[in-house]
Amino acid sequence: MNRQQLVNQIKQKKSFLCVGLDTDISLIPSFLLDFADPVFEFNKRIIDATHDLCVAYKPNSAFYESRGIAGWQSLIMTSQHIPKTCLGLIDAKRGDIGNTSTMYAKAFFDKESSGMSFDAITVAPYMGIDSVKPFLEFEGKWVVLLALTSNEGGKNFQFLTTGEQRLFETVIDTANTWAGNDRIMYVVGATRSEEFINIRKHAPDHFLLVPGIGAQGGSLQEVAKFGINNDCGLLVNSSRSIIYASRGEDFAEKAREEALKLQQEMSHILEENNLI
Amino acid sequence: MNRQQLVNQIKQKKSFLCVGLDTDISLIPSFLLDFADPVFEFNKRIIDATHDLCVAYKPNSAFYESRGIAGWQSLIMTSQHIPKTCLGLIDAKRGDIGNTSTMYAKAFFDKESSGMSFDAITVAPYMGIDSVKPFLEFEGKWVVLLALTSNEGGKNFQFLTTGEQRLFETVIDTANTWAGNDRIMYVVGATRSEEFINIRKHAPDHFLLVPGIGAQGGSLQEVAKFGINNDCGLLVNSSRSIIYASRGEDFAEKAREEALKLQQEMSHILEENNLI
């Protein structure tokens, strides 16, 4: 999915919601455990119930890897079930030297190699340009680079002053020279909403992937107020508050209700900003 | 494998060699492709031929993930074949917010969850303390934190000045407060041998995992000269120059010859430093 297609989906669905598929087998409704692949069955029903209300799905790789082969199988099946009207974003936070990053890119972008063909992947910046470029060599795919993360430990290094600015700002300025805003997005945690004005000075036109709404305490209104741009430029992620809205047989229905609440709030925001 | 056991293995084998299992199915001898799991068969023969000459094996996760389910299966089988006399180190460069890092730890440390039980994992520092601590909560397991990597792009951010020192030095100083040198090692690339004196000011007693010998151009002599400490404190990795020493049926034999050359050089270094 390229940038224009993403913007079109946002306007059409009046939503910039990303649903995080951090699916923990110990937290899904117990009746699903009778299925051959309970995690995929859960994800499938969540996707089927919400795909008209969101523009992206973001499975976090760790939740699948923790279950070994079975988990990897659930992830492959899930990747194949994400509809073309939604960005498939694998939250894997990878990054290694060049030839190794190419292997990671194959793992998540090249269906013939691995069974998976996501549109985008989260990447950690610490190893620099040659850890990021191999992902960009896959045509039409996105790198979503960690800039300012929502967790407490994000402050350990990301806020360090490097020259006249902080590390996360230098990461953004540097990565801006590696590819355009049609190939790179940045992760900016919703728990740092006071930083969005500042982030927009460094990346005015980029899309930002914003985790931390809901369970982690970030505010959608705050994020939108300071972070929205002329193309919306935001993908706001919610995981637990949607997918675990109910632990009963009605989990997909309740997930839809939660997604709908966020979509309606987003629709207002898009209207207020004359984007729809 | 705890620190004392690792030191004992180093003294007993007169070696601080780590063999990197960056096994690319397109580079292994073609006769192996007739086996049910060619990559595992390759790794098995490499391990069987070299385990008395090295103290660690380091499969890089990317090479396995790129092949989807089949690759994950090869990785599980490989992890189970690493003998107890060698540290099993998964080079996965993971790191995420707390509950997600716990999932990554389960993936690589908890055999009941995933089929794998490595002794150590490489972790990226960008997300800070809560991305690292969950790995340390698994008793007896090691975190090998990226500090100064061997690749060109390592300079992009790791060399930035933060206060009175560079980012990689601040990463080391900070992580030193998270756990002792019996639980954390640091990655320091062999291509940066001029930095080892400096690194030892920040981490005098830690073990350092040193990639970049061989194909990447680092010098074992230089690394040892400036990096060795009273417990040796080095795990020097070599991947391609050992595992691809021959592409013929004699690949395991030739791998042993290359490993033996390094082990002999290491034995001299250990003697010169009165460590054996």
Interface residues (C-beta under 8 A of the other chain):
Chain A: D22 D24 N60 A62 F63 E65 S66 R67 G68 I69 G71 W72 Q73 I76 D91 K93 R94 G95 D96 I97 G98 T100 S101 M103 Y104 K106 A107 D110 S113 S114 G115 M116 A124 P125 Y126 M127 G128 I129 D130 S131 V132 L146 T149 S150 N151 E152 G153 G154 K155 N156 F157 Q158 L160 T161 T162 G163 L167 T170 V171 T174
Chain B: D22 D24 N60 A62 F63 E65 S66 R67 G68 I69 G71 W72 Q73 I76 D91 K93 R94 G95 D96 I97 G98 T100 S101 M103 Y104 K106 A107 D110 S113 S114 G115 M116 A124 P125 Y126 M127 G128 I129 D130 S131 V132 L146 T149 S150 N151 E152 G153 G154 K155 N156 F157 Q158 L160 T161 T162 G163 L167 T170 V171 T174
